[in-house]
Amino acid sequence: MNRSRIIYFLLVIVFALTGVSSSLAQAHLIVKGDRLYENKEYAAATSYYEKQLEKSEDIEVKRKLADCYLKIQKDTEANYLLENIVASPEANADDYLQYANLLKRIRNYEKAKVFFKKYAELKPEDQNIAKLILSCNLINELQDNQLYTIKPISVNSPQSDFASAFYKNGLVFVSGRKNRTSRQVDGRSGEYYLDMYYSEKSGDHFLPPTPFSEDFNTKYHEGPACFSSNEKFIFFTRNKGTLNLQGKSELNLYTARHNENNWDKAELFQFSGQSYSMGHPSISKDGRHLYFISNMDGGYGGTDIYVCQKIGFAWSRPINCGSSINTDGNEMFPFIAEDGYLYFASDGHIGFGGLDIFKSIFEQNEWTYPVNLGPPFNSSKDDFGYLIRKNKDIGYFSSNRNGSDDIFEFHQNPDKIQNLKGRLIASTNKEALKDVELILMDNLSKENSTKSDKNGLFSFDIFKGKNYSLIVRKPGYKTKRILYFPSSEQTAPKQLNIAMDTTHWVQFKGNIIDQFSARPVEEASIQIINQTYKSNSLCFSDEYGDFTEDIDPSKTYNIIIQKEGYFTKVINNYKFQANKFEQIELQKYSGNQYMELYGVEYDAGSWELKENTIAELNNLAGLLKVNPHISVEINGFTTQDKGKKENRLLCEKRAKIATEYIISKGITPNRVQYKSAGYDSGRSALVVKLSEAF
């Protein structure tokens, strides 16, 4: 073999080995990047994917890198990469959806609609896409009217900082800044593990923050937190870093009590430590309701908002807040205000992009449809962590609109506030009317309430240029709704002189008794809701079960009767009838109580729902709708013995289809479970067990 041929073969071998080495190096980059990506260490994974894309145009690597950029809020880099991906002939429906969501987040709404529609062409079965397109069309209706001023507070750092809870004279907040307890960096965010901090407010300024408690802050994530109204109890989120059987690191809720000097050792909340996450707690002022988020089975989407009620020294089983609040997206950071409004962040309701802040209130035994707070609270980025004091003149929220998460303080804009004054008089003799109840409404939301003084005078602080309505109510007079439309923003509103016409009011009388014992039920609450004006009056039964309330007999009412330990009873479209004394029976319940659905019938060996079975299930759905705190287990039976295996399959199908029917009526999935009970000649085909009630 001549020399030139030997050199030729050597070169071929060298180039071949070089190619193998290069391929191995590229494969190594992808493997390392994928390992970090699967572990949700997105910040760390980006460097491996970036190096890989210097040498190849692998669209799968591009997709993962774009997702990493989105997760760590690098929108500019994500935009460039996704623009490249959707231009590729290999682009799919998910690429279009991800790009459209990013375009919406960076406020390019018209282009976002184009790619939402491209996605819809490929995935017409996705019913959520119409809502996303609608959100792009409606976004211009929610413009900043400058009713509130906002500013970032001084405790913010270059890392993530977000509000958590009011505490003492300041704020407890969560931060990813460098700290003493967690010296390592979280690969998912590129920041230090989250800890809780406290900053006292002095005048208009916050003092330098200090770690909230070394007993609670560990080397892993802590926060957000909330406190009972007396600040004796804390509930907070912790991620201990350990993996469950599915390889996921779950959030858990912890609670501790303050013993006058220090905090006791934190303990797992009653339902934490399972194969799901629980976090972002908020407790009501009376300490009886704890709201939080979870991804437990039986929800509507990613994370839903749940509530537990305090029973003695324990807590009830978590109840999903339902489809009015929760969507197929993520609901997060609930905050239950002193006036009963629930504020929360969501990327599933119609909004500007990312997480937006919404509010809802529990009325007539259900949550109202959430209202988007609009600018300046919501932006095209993530906005969340809303906190507000009772007087509503100052509060806090968090947002990454300027890059990393920061805390913002908001105030009512004094330049936009004016005083609305008025006087109530009787239309007959023009005399002043005292103790007239007035409710100030804004967009069907109750903003404030007051009563007229002895001279018939009242006043409200309102925003200039904004439309309101006033519900005006006093026994013996016609209830009125007064619509207020300002003449201009510059001129002060004229005094409202409201004349009230007399009308004959009557005493609505009744008696509440136990359905089985016929004994009086004391201290049952009777909520009487005027259907026309949605105004409420409330009274309670006495030791004899009797109650009396003045009502306008010309109106129609919904009446809700509630008593702990009894099923809630609702009387819809009630019209007063003279000389009729209402006797209302309440049915007692207890945990693990069984209810036979005697009207249920099936053909032999069948699980098909017949008309009378559907009627029984409708009654059960109605019971659950007016008792949102109750969950049930539907047990399927058969009265014909076809063998153990066949009996089990038949009964399971009966219970499963009945459960699906109940859920189709708007009952939250986690409130309805089912079980195959098997053969029993003496039982109804469907038996309902109250598996939990509070």
Secondary structure, DSSP 8 states (H G I E B T S, - for coil): --HHHHHHHHHHHHHHHHHHHHHHHHHHHHHHHHHHHHTT-HHHHHHHHHHHHTT---HHHHHHHHHHHHHTT-HHHHHHHHHHHHTSTT--HHHHHHHHHHHHHTT-HHHHHHHHHHHHHH-TT-TTHHHHHHHHHHGGGS----SEEEEE-TT--SS-EEEEEEETTEEEEEE-S--SS--SEETTTTEE--EEEEEEEETTEE---EES-TTT--SSEEEEEEE-TTS-EEEEEEE-----TTS----EEEEEEB-SSSB---EE-TT-SSSS-EEEEEE-TTS-EEEEEE--TT-SSSSEEEEEEEETTEE---EE--TTT--SS-EEEEEE-TTSEEEEEESSSS-SSS-EEEEEEEETTEE---EE--TTT--SS-EEEEEE-TT-SEEEEEE-TTSS-EEEEEEE-GGGEEEEEEEEEETTT--B--S-EEEEEETTEEEEEEE--TTSEEEEEEETT--EEEEEE-TTB--EEEEE--S-SSS----EEEEE-B---EEEEEEEEETTT--B-TT-EEEEEETTT--EEEEE--TTSEEEEEE-TTS-EEEEEE-TTB--EEEEEE---TT--EEEEE-B--TT-EEE-TT----TT-----HHHHHHHHHHHHHHHH-TT-EEEEEEEESS---HHHHHHHHHHHHHHHHHHHHHTT--GGGEEEEEEEE-TTS-SEEEEEEE--
